[in-house]
Amino acid sequence: MTAATPSARVQGPSGAPAAPAHVTGGREPLTRRIRRGRPEDPRWARPAFLCVLLVIALAYLWNLSASGYANSFYSAAVQAGSQSWKAFFFGSLDSANAITVDKPPATLWPMALSVRIFGLSSWAILAPQVLMGVATAGVLYAAVRRRFSAAAGLITMAVFALTPVAALMFRFNNPDALLALLMTVTVYCVLRALEGGRTRWLVWAGVAVGLAFLSKTLQAFLILPPLAVLYAVSAPVPVRKRFVQLGLAALAVIVSGGWWVAIVELWPASSRPYIGGSQNNSFLELTFGYNGLGRINGEETGSVGGGGQGGGWGETGIGRMFNSEIGGQISWLLPAALILLVAGIWLTWRAGRTDTARAAFLAWGGSLLMTALVFSFMAGIFHQYYTVALAPYLAALTGTGATALWERRGTWWAGTTLGVTVAVTAVWSYVLLGRTPDHLPWLRWAVLACGLVAAVGLLLASRLGRALALGAAALGLAASLAGPAAYTISTLNTGHQGSIVTAGPSGSGRGGPGGGVPGGGDGGGPDGGMRPPGQGTQQGGGFPGGGTPPAQGGQGQGRQGQTPGGMPGGGAGEHGAGGGGMGGLLDGASVGSEARTLLEQNADAYTWTAAAIGSQNAASYQLATGDPVMAIGGFNGSDPSPTFEQFEQYVEDGEIHYFVSGGMGGGTGGEGTSSRIASWVEENFEEVTVGSATFYDLTRPAGAE
């Protein structure tokens, strides 16, 4: 094989790829650039790109408010950040700054700014996440189009947007949306740096990684090893300069991600919120423990132990991305991406060391493999929605690999590889669709039949005319995308609430640890995530499975099928904790109007209108009232914040009005601090019952007249 591959379509005088016009610095009027894009693009390229981008935006905005406040844990922190700049900076759960969420705050900042501008609502919280999804699609197109065709970029965008877990997480308020965007930007910047050994692009890649660290800590570093090795080997500059550039990029990572960490660690602990998820009020401990190595070995201090074989987080192993819990979220085109990665490397194998097409395959492929392997074997906390991190890499490999083989379809092996790829994808889609047999039962047979017919057509592409070959390719693409598109449409039409959420129709992913969410499709349950005040419900849309709205006045009730401990399937969620009951741990309380009225009375006279054990419980009441509510023990109820002595002092100083009964998180049983606080309150203060919710008035000692 020669280097006459996609990497050599346009060559300069020396045989190296010629720089496109837009790289050389030439400029043309803005209106012409918008209409035509790059000079070498076909006339339809730019309009098609803009249309696809618009379709993605409209689709992801569709039915957005059905999710209400989505994950009330993060929505409460967004609300707090919109009320207090100190809470904004630290990522506090409440505006009085008792405790932070258990992640750094970068993902909260765009949402908090949106709420400051537009007011607290489902749209104000979730629309920034949608924009991140649109931006990710745009960056993918830009990265792929620079080295391959416009068609490759458009296919990449389509595969990404139709990945069910992407449609879920770019409409949800967890940190994974910003993380996926910044990881995509990182790969784009590295590929730009590889074009000419440009230091500034490598530094920008480091900045993106640093900001991603401030979104979800060490997960941002998963793709660094393959990208660093790729640049060290393939950059078109001398070896010494390569390592100097990598050093500068590493410095950029430290500065862009470390400035916030340094401030937090140096800030006096007495005047900042407690670092949620840590046991010693240290962000570094949180980073390398609960959010770091604990996720790998399953030993998350302050949380439930992880999985391993048959453990609480599902079986680990090479097949994890394809199993009954994960497969329908991400793996529809994963076999195709792996086949096309091998094909792309084979296509470019004899190209020069600095070949940018091969670098693209290795960058996207290395990122995919590294992330997928870590996800497959990590024994700690793992949820289906984490796999959204794979979506950009998988999409880019599919778009670039398929179009690269299409350009060489005249050779028997390229047509054969395309045919095999489509056939494997159709068969795997048939298997995945079979896992939800009641959802569009005809589709699996249609996908299988069309995929196999298209595969035969692609096998014979070299003998068919151009029109028939294009027809086979179009049929193969449609068959490959039909399955994930069906799951994506189902995801867009359903509200998702709570701490554990899954994409697709009911039963496509079993949400909780060990497959614990009855009905799949959603981790929220009827009272899993709160709706903005006054917002109606939707049968079959607003609540998973077409469930009924939450009962008013209830507090921390579990959904049907929940175990007495309050956890679906008896497991624990991402923030799960052992010991004690877990009612309200993953899903917040349903706050009735009477309870809200009670808490709002004279709320301005107190630092916290109430205190509740567990962050989801506290978040529900805070979102309902708009006033700060202290989360005792953080998410799990197991963080040592506040101490018993501190809580006693808060009560003595009149800083907390009510204590919310029930909804105990981990650490409340036995001799835990949360349990001790709850027992002390119940013994010493007057009980107030509103509907089915119970409170204790901390300003009225029991027995007082």
C-alpha positions in Angstrom: 0.0 0.0 0.0 1.2 3.5 -0.7 0.5 6.7 1.0 -2.2 7.6 -1.6 -4.8 7.6 1.0 -7.2 10.2 2.4 -4.1 11.8 3.9 -2.7 12.5 0.5 -5.7 14.0 -1.3 -4.2 17.5 -1.3 -0.4 17.7 -1.3 2.1 20.4 -1.3 5.3 20.6 -3.3 7.2 18.3 -0.9 4.4 15.7 -0.8 3.2 16.8 2.6 -0.5 17.8 2.9 -0.9 21.3 1.6 -2.3 23.8 4.1 -5.9 24.7 3.3 -6.6 28.3 2.3 -8.1 29.1 5.7 -4.8 27.9 7.4 -2.6 30.1 5.2 -4.2 33.3 6.5 -6.1 34.3 3.4 -9.4 36.1 4.1 -12.6 36.6 2.2 -15.8 38.5 3.0 -17.7 37.2 5.9 -20.9 36.7 3.9 -19.1 34.6 1.4 -17.4 32.5 4.1 -20.8 31.8 5.7 -22.3 30.9 2.3 -19.5 28.8 1.0 -17.2 27.9 3.9 -13.8 26.8 2.8 -12.9 27.3 -0.9 -12.4 23.6 -1.5 -15.8 22.7 0.0 -18.7 21.8 -2.3 -21.4 24.5 -2.4 -23.7 22.4 -0.2 -21.2 21.9 2.7 -21.7 25.0 4.8 -25.5 25.2 4.4 -25.7 21.5 5.3 -23.5 22.0 8.4 -25.6 24.9 9.6 -28.8 23.0 9.0 -27.6 19.9 10.9 -26.4 22.2 13.8 -29.9 23.8 13.9 -31.6 20.5 13.8 -29.5 19.3 16.8 -30.3 22.4 18.7 -34.0 22.2 18.1 -34.2 18.5 18.9 -32.3 18.8 22.1 -34.4 21.8 23.2 -37.6 19.8 22.5 -39.6 18.9 25.6 -36.7 20.2 27.7 -38.8 21.3 30.7 -40.2 17.8 31.1 -37.2 17.1 33.3 -38.1 19.8 35.7 -35.1 20.5 37.9 -33.5 17.2 36.7 -30.9 16.3 39.3 -32.0 18.5 42.2 -28.6 18.2 43.9 -26.9 20.2 41.1 -30.0 22.4 40.6 -29.9 23.5 44.2 -26.2 24.4 43.8 -27.0 26.4 40.7 -29.7 28.2 42.6 -27.3 29.0 45.4 -24.7 30.2 42.9 -27.2 32.6 41.4 -27.9 34.1 44.8 -24.4 34.3 46.3 -21.1 34.9 44.5 -19.3 33.0 47.2 -21.5 30.0 46.7 -20.9 30.4 42.9 -17.1 30.3 43.4 -17.0 27.3 45.7 -19.9 25.3 44.2 -21.9 25.4 47.5 -25.2 23.6 47.8 -26.8 26.5 49.6 -26.3 30.2 49.5 -25.3 30.3 53.2 -22.3 28.1 52.3 -22.6 25.2 54.6 -21.2 22.6 52.2 -20.3 22.2 48.6 -21.3 19.6 46.0 -18.8 16.7 45.6 -17.4 18.0 42.4 -15.5 21.2 41.4 -17.8 24.0 40.3 -17.0 24.7 36.6 -20.0 22.8 35.3 -22.3 24.9 37.6 -21.0 28.2 36.5 -22.8 28.5 33.1 -26.0 27.3 34.6 -25.8 29.7 37.6 -25.1 32.6 35.3 -28.1 31.7 33.2 -30.3 31.6 36.3 -28.9 35.0 37.4 -30.0 36.4 34.0 -33.3 34.6 33.4 -34.4 33.5 36.8 -34.8 30.0 38.2 -36.5 27.6 35.9 -35.9 24.3 34.2 -35.0 26.0 30.9 -32.6 28.4 32.5 -30.8 25.5 34.1 -30.8 23.0 31.2 -30.5 25.2 28.1 -26.7 25.8 28.7 -26.3 22.1 28.7 -28.0 21.9 25.3 -25.7 24.6 24.0 -22.8 22.5 25.1 -24.1 19.6 23.0 -24.5 21.9 20.0 -21.0 23.2 20.5 -19.6 19.7 20.8 -21.2 18.8 17.5 -19.7 21.9 15.9 -16.2 21.2 17.2 -16.4 17.6 16.0 -17.3 18.8 12.5 -14.4 21.3 12.5 -11.9 18.7 13.7 -13.0 16.1 11.1 -13.5 18.5 8.2 -10.0 19.9 8.5 -8.5 16.6 7.3 -11.3 14.7 5.7 -14.4 15.6 3.7 -17.4 17.6 4.6 -19.5 14.4 4.3 -17.2 12.9 7.0 -17.9 15.8 9.3 -21.7 15.6 8.8 -21.8 11.9 9.4 -19.8 12.5 12.6 -22.3 15.1 13.8 -25.2 12.8 13.1 -23.7 9.8 14.9 -22.9 12.0 17.9 -26.3 13.6 18.1 -28.1 10.3 17.7 -26.1 8.5 20.4 -28.8 8.0 23.1 -26.6 8.8 26.1 -25.6 12.1 24.4 -29.2 13.1 23.9 -29.7 12.4 27.6 -26.7 14.1 29.2 -26.7 17.3 27.0 -30.2 17.9 28.3 -29.4 17.1 31.9 -27.5 19.1 34.6 -24.7 16.6 35.6 -21.1 17.6 35.0 -20.6 15.1 32.1 -21.9 17.5 29.4 -19.1 20.1 30.0 -16.6 17.4 30.4 -17.4 15.8 27.0 -17.3 19.2 25.3 -13.9 20.1 26.8 -12.4 16.6 25.9 -13.6 17.1 22.3 -11.9 20.6 22.3 -8.8 19.0 23.7 -8.5 16.5 20.8 -9.3 19.2 18.3 -6.5 21.4 19.7 -4.0 18.5 19.6 -4.8 17.8 16.0 -4.3 21.5 15.1 -1.0 21.4 16.9 0.1 18.4 14.9 -0.6 20.2 11.6 2.5 22.3 12.0 4.0 21.7 15.4 2.3 24.8 16.8 2.9 25.4 20.4 -0.1 27.6 21.0 -2.5 24.9 20.0 -0.9 22.4 22.3 -1.1 25.0 25.1 -4.8 25.5 24.4 -5.3 21.7 24.6 -3.7 21.9 28.1 -6.1 24.7 29.1 -9.1 22.6 27.9 -7.9 19.7 30.1 -7.4 22.0 33.1 -10.9 23.3 32.7 -12.3 19.8 32.3 -10.5 18.9 35.6 -12.6 21.7 37.2 -15.7 19.9 35.8 -15.1 16.3 36.9 -11.6 16.1 38.3 -9.4 13.1 37.3 -11.6 11.8 34.5 -10.3 14.7 32.5 -6.9 13.1 32.5 -7.9 9.8 30.9 -7.1 10.8 27.4 -3.8 12.5 28.2 -1.5 9.4 27.8 -2.5 8.5 24.2 -2.5 12.2 23.1 0.9 13.0 24.7 2.5 9.9 23.1 1.0 10.7 19.8 2.4 14.3 19.8 5.8 13.1 21.1 6.0 10.7 18.1 4.2 12.5 15.3 4.7 16.2 15.7 6.5 17.8 12.7 9.2 19.5 14.9 12.5 18.3 16.4 12.3 15.9 19.3 13.6 18.5 21.8 11.0 21.0 20.8 8.3 18.4 21.1 9.1 17.7 24.7 9.4 21.4 25.5 5.9 21.9 24.0 4.5 19.0 26.0 6.0 20.6 29.1 4.3 23.9 28.4 1.0 22.1 27.8 1.4 20.3 31.1 2.0 23.7 32.7 -1.2 25.0 31.1 -3.1 22.1 32.6 -1.7 22.9 36.1 -2.4 26.6 35.8 -5.9 26.4 34.3 -7.0 23.6 36.6 -4.9 24.4 39.7 -5.7 28.1 40.3 -9.1 27.2 41.8 -7.7 24.3 43.8 -4.9 26.5 45.3 -7.4 29.2 46.4 -9.7 26.6 48.0 -6.8 24.8 49.8 -5.3 28.1 51.0 -8.6 29.7 52.0 -9.2 29.4 55.8 -11.6 26.5 56.4 -13.5 28.5 58.9 -14.7 31.0 56.4 -15.5 28.7 53.4 -18.0 25.9 53.0 -17.1 22.3 53.8 -15.8 20.3 50.8 -18.6 17.9 50.2 -17.6 14.3 49.6 -14.4 14.6 51.6 -13.8 13.3 55.1 -11.2 15.9 56.1 -12.6 19.1 54.4 -9.9 18.9 51.7 -10.5 19.2 48.0 -7.2 17.3 47.3 -8.5 14.4 49.4 -11.8 14.4 47.5 -9.9 14.5 44.2 -7.6 11.6 44.8 -9.9 9.6 47.1 -13.6 9.5 46.5 -13.4 11.0 43.0 -10.1 9.5 42.1 -8.5 6.1 43.0 -11.6 5.2 44.8 -13.5 5.1 41.5 -10.9 2.6 40.2 -10.5 0.2 43.2 -14.0 0.6 44.6 -12.8 2.0 48.0 -14.6 5.3 48.0 -14.3 6.6 51.6 -17.6 7.9 52.8 -19.5 5.9 50.2 -20.6 2.4 49.3 -17.9 0.0 48.2 -17.8 -0.6 44.4 -18.6 -3.4 42.2 -16.0 -5.8 41.0 -17.5 -9.1 39.7 -21.2 -9.0 40.6 -20.8 -6.0 42.9 -23.1 -3.1 43.4 -21.9 -1.3 40.2 -22.2 -4.2 37.8 -19.7 -6.7 36.5 -16.5 -5.4 35.3 -14.7 -6.7 32.2 -14.1 -6.2 28.6 -17.8 -6.7 27.7 -19.1 -4.1 30.1 -19.8 -1.5 27.4 -22.0 -4.1 25.6 -24.0 -5.5 28.5 -27.7 -5.2 29.2 -27.2 -2.0 31.3 -24.7 -0.1 29.2 -25.2 -1.4 25.6 -28.2 0.6 24.7 -26.7 3.8 25.9 -23.5 4.0 23.8 -22.6 0.8 22.0 -24.7 0.9 18.8 -21.8 1.9 16.6 -19.0 0.9 18.9 -18.2 -2.2 16.9 -18.2 -0.2 13.7 -15.9 2.5 15.3 -13.4 -0.2 16.3 -13.5 -1.8 12.9 -13.0 1.6 11.2 -10.2 2.5 13.5 -8.3 -0.6 12.4 -9.1 0.2 8.8 -8.0 3.8 9.1 -4.7 2.8 10.6 -4.2 0.3 7.9 -5.0 2.9 5.2 -2.4 5.3 6.6 0.2 2.8 7.8 2.8 3.6 5.2 2.3 7.4 5.4 5.1 9.5 6.8 5.6 10.0 10.6 3.9 13.4 10.5 0.8 12.3 8.5 -2.2 14.1 9.9 -4.8 11.6 8.8 -3.2 8.8 10.7 -2.8 11.1 13.6 -6.5 11.8 13.6 -7.3 8.1 13.7 -4.8 7.6 16.5 -6.1 10.6 18.5 -9.7 9.7 18.4 -9.0 5.9 18.7 -6.6 6.3 21.5 -9.1 8.5 23.4 -11.9 6.0 22.8 -9.9 2.9 23.9 -8.3 4.5 26.9 -11.6 5.8 28.3 -13.5 2.6 27.4 -11.0 0.4 29.1 -11.0 2.4 32.3 -14.8 2.4 32.3 -14.8 -1.4 31.7 -12.6 -2.3 34.5 -13.2 0.3 37.2 -14.6 -1.3 40.3 -15.9 1.8 42.0 -18.9 4.0 41.4 -20.0 3.7 37.7 -23.2 4.8 36.0 -24.5 4.3 32.5 -24.4 8.0 31.7 -20.7 8.2 32.2 -20.4 6.7 28.8 -21.3 10.0 27.2 -17.6 10.7 27.3 -17.1 8.1 24.5 -19.7 9.6 22.2 -17.5 12.2 20.5 -14.6 9.8 19.9 -16.9 7.1 18.6 -18.6 9.5 16.2 -15.4 10.9 14.8 -14.0 7.4 14.1 -17.2 6.4 12.4 -17.4 9.5 10.2 -13.7 9.5 9.2 -13.3 5.8 8.8 -16.5 5.3 6.7 -15.7 8.1 4.3 -12.0 7.1 4.0 -13.1 3.6 2.9 -15.7 5.0 0.6 -13.1 7.0 -1.3 -11.3 3.7 -2.0 -14.4 1.6 -2.6 -13.0 0.6 -6.0 -10.7 -1.8 -4.2 -12.2 -5.1 -3.1 -10.9 -4.9 0.5 -12.4 -1.4 1.1 -15.8 -2.4 -0.1 -15.6 -5.6 1.9 -14.7 -3.7 5.1 -17.5 -1.3 4.6 -19.9 -4.2 4.0 -18.7 -6.1 7.0 -19.0 -2.9 9.1 -22.6 -2.3 8.1 -23.5 -6.0 8.6 -22.0 -6.1 12.1 -23.7 -2.9 13.0 -27.1 -4.2 11.8 -26.7 -7.5 13.7 -25.7 -5.7 16.9 -28.6 -3.2 16.5 -30.9 -6.2 16.2 -29.6 -7.6 19.5 -29.9 -4.2 21.3 -33.4 -3.6 20.0 -34.3 -7.1 21.2 -33.6 -6.0 24.7 -36.7 -3.8 24.6 -39.0 -6.0 22.6 -42.1 -4.0 23.3 -40.6 -0.8 21.8 -41.1 -0.6 18.0 -40.8 -4.5 17.6 -40.8 -4.2 13.8 -37.7 -2.0 13.8 -35.2 -4.7 14.7 -36.2 -6.8 11.7 -36.2 -3.8 9.4 -32.7 -2.7 10.6 -31.4 -6.2 10.1 -32.9 -6.7 6.6 -31.9 -3.3 5.4 -28.4 -3.5 6.9 -27.7 -6.9 5.3 -29.0 -5.7 1.9 -26.8 -2.6 2.2 -23.8 -4.8 3.2 -24.2 -6.9 0.0 -24.4 -3.7 -2.1 -21.2 -2.3 -0.5 -19.4 -5.6 -1.0 -20.2 -5.3 -4.7 -19.6 -1.5 -4.8 -16.6 -1.8 -7.2 -18.9 -3.5 -9.7 -22.0 -1.4 -9.3 -22.5 2.0 -10.9 -22.1 5.1 -8.9 -25.8 5.6 -8.3 -26.4 2.0 -7.0 -23.3 2.3 -4.8 -24.5 5.5 -3.3 -27.9 3.9 -2.7 -26.3 1.0 -0.9 -24.2 3.5 1.2 -27.3 5.6 2.1 -29.2 2.5 3.0 -26.3 1.3 5.2 -26.1 4.6 7.0 -29.8 4.7 7.6 -29.8 1.1 8.9 -26.9 1.9 11.2 -28.5 5.0 12.7 -32.1 3.7 12.9 -31.7 1.9 16.2 -29.9 4.7 18.1 -32.2 7.2 16.6 -35.2 5.3 18.0 -33.7 5.3 21.4 -32.7 9.0 21.1 -36.3 10.0 20.1 -37.6 8.1 23.1 -35.1 9.9 25.3 -36.1 13.3 24.0 -39.8 12.6 24.7 -39.2 11.6 28.3 -38.4 13.7 31.4 -35.4 12.5 33.4 -35.0 13.3 37.1 -33.0 12.1 40.0 -29.4 11.0 40.5 -29.3 8.0 38.2 -30.7 8.4 34.7 -30.6 6.3 31.6 -31.5 6.9 27.9 -33.9 5.1 25.7 -37.3 3.4 26.3 -38.3 1.7 29.5 -36.0 -1.3 30.2 -33.1 -0.1 28.0 -30.9 0.5 31.0 -31.5 -0.6 34.5 -30.4 2.7 36.0 -29.4 1.8 39.5 -26.6 -0.3 40.9 -27.1 -3.8 40.0 -29.8 -2.8 37.6 -31.9 -1.3 40.3 -34.4 1.2 38.7 -37.6 -0.4 37.9 -38.8 0.6 34.5 -35.4 1.8 33.4 -35.3 4.8 31.2 -35.0 7.2 34.2 -33.3 7.3 37.5 -35.7 9.8 38.9 -39.0 8.1 39.8 -42.1 10.1 40.5 -40.5 12.2 43.2 -36.9 11.8 42.1 -36.4 15.3 40.8 -38.5 18.4 41.6 -40.4 20.5 39.1 -40.2 24.3 39.1 -43.1 25.7 41.2 -46.3 25.9 39.1 -45.0 23.7 36.4 -47.5 21.0 35.3 -46.7 17.3 34.7 -46.9 15.3 31.6 -48.2 11.7 31.4 -45.7 9.6 29.6 -43.4 12.6 29.3 -42.9 14.5 32.5 -42.5 11.4 34.7 -40.8 8.1 33.7 -43.1 5.5 32.4 -46.0 7.9 32.4 -46.2 7.8 36.2 -48.3 10.0 38.4 -47.1 13.3 39.8 -45.6 13.2 43.3 -47.9 13.2 46.3 -48.1 16.6 47.8 -46.8 17.1 51.3 -44.8 13.9 51.2 -41.2 13.8 52.2 -38.6 11.5 50.8 -41.0 8.8 49.8 -39.6 6.0 47.6 -41.1 5.1 44.3 -42.9 1.9 43.7 -40.5 -1.0 43.8 -38.0 0.7 46.0 -36.6 -1.2 48.9 -37.1 0.0 52.5 -33.7 1.5 52.4 -34.9 3.9 49.8 -32.5 2.7 47.1 -33.8 1.1 43.9 -32.9 -2.5 44.0 -31.4 -2.1 47.4 -28.3 -0.6 46.0 -26.8 2.8 46.2 -26.4 5.6 43.8 -23.3 7.5 42.8 -23.2 9.2 46.1 -24.5 6.1 48.0 -23.3 5.3 51.4 -23.4 2.3 53.6 -25.0 2.1 57.0 -28.3 3.4 58.0 -31.3 4.0 55.9 -31.1 5.7 52.6 -34.5 7.2 52.0 -34.2 10.3 49.9 -30.5 9.6 49.2 -30.8 9.5 45.4 -34.2 11.2 44.9 -35.4 14.3 46.6 -38.5 15.0 48.6 -41.9 15.9 47.2 -42.5 19.3 48.9 -46.2 20.2 49.3 -47.5 23.8 49.4 -48.3 23.6 53.1 -44.7 22.5 53.9 -43.4 25.3 51.7 -45.5 27.9 53.4 -44.4 26.7 56.8 -40.7 27.0 55.9 -41.1 30.4 54.2 -42.5 32.0 57.3 -40.0 34.5 58.7 -37.2 32.7 56.7 -35.2 35.9 56.4 -34.6 35.9 60.1 -32.5 32.7 59.9 -29.3 31.8 58.1 -30.8 28.4 57.1 -34.6 28.1 57.0 -34.1 24.3 57.7 -31.6 21.5 57.9 -32.1 18.1 56.4 -29.9 15.0 56.4 -28.6 14.3 52.9 -28.2 16.7 50.0 -31.1 15.6 47.9 -33.5 16.1 50.7 -32.1 19.5 51.5 -32.0 20.4 47.8 -35.7 19.7 47.4 -36.7 22.0 50.1 -34.3 24.7 49.0 -35.6 24.6 45.5 -39.2 24.8 46.7 -38.7 27.7 49.1 -35.8 29.6 47.5 -34.2 29.8 50.9 -31.0 28.1 52.0 -31.3 24.6 53.6 -28.4 23.0 55.3 -27.5 19.5 54.1 -26.3 17.6 57.1 -23.6 15.1 56.2 -23.5 16.1 52.5 -25.0 13.9 49.8 -24.6 10.6 51.7 -25.3 12.0 55.2 -21.8 10.6 56.0 -19.6 13.7 55.7 -18.6 15.0 59.1 -20.2 18.4 58.4 -21.4 19.9 60.6 -20.1 18.2 63.7 -22.6 17.6 66.5 -21.0 20.5 68.5 -21.3 22.8 65.5 -24.9 22.0 64.9 -25.7 22.5 68.6 -24.1 26.0 68.3 -26.0 26.8 65.2 -29.2 26.0 67.0 -28.2 27.9 70.1 -27.4 31.0 68.0 -30.8 30.8 66.3 -29.4 30.2 62.8 -31.6 27.3 61.8 -35.4 27.3 62.0 -36.5 23.8 61.3 -35.1 20.3 61.1 -36.6 18.0 58.4 -37.3 14.6 59.7 -36.7 11.4 57.7 -34.7 11.1 54.4 -31.7 9.8 56.3 -28.6 9.3 54.2 -25.7 7.0 55.0 -24.0 7.5 58.2 -27.2 8.1 60.1 -27.4 4.6 61.6 -25.4 3.5 64.6 -23.2 6.2 66.0 -22.9 8.4 62.9 -22.9 12.2 63.4 -26.1 12.6 61.3 -27.8 10.0 63.5 -26.7 11.7 66.6 -28.0 15.0 65.4 -31.3 13.5 64.4 -31.8 11.8 67.8 -30.9 14.9 69.7 -33.3 17.0 67.7 -36.2 14.5 68.2 -35.6 14.3 71.9 -35.3 18.1 72.6 -37.5 20.0 70.1 -41.2 20.2 69.3 -42.5 18.2 66.4 -44.6 19.9 63.7 -46.5 17.8 61.2 -47.7 19.3 57.9 -49.5 16.8 55.6 -47.3 13.7 55.7 -44.1 15.7 56.3 -42.6 16.0 59.8 -40.4 18.9 61.0 -38.9 19.9 64.3 -39.0 23.6 65.3 -35.5 24.3 66.6 -36.7 27.5 68.2 -39.2 25.7 70.4 -37.7 23.2 72.9 -39.9 20.2 73.7 -42.3 20.8 76.6 -41.8 24.6 76.5 -45.0 26.7 77.0 
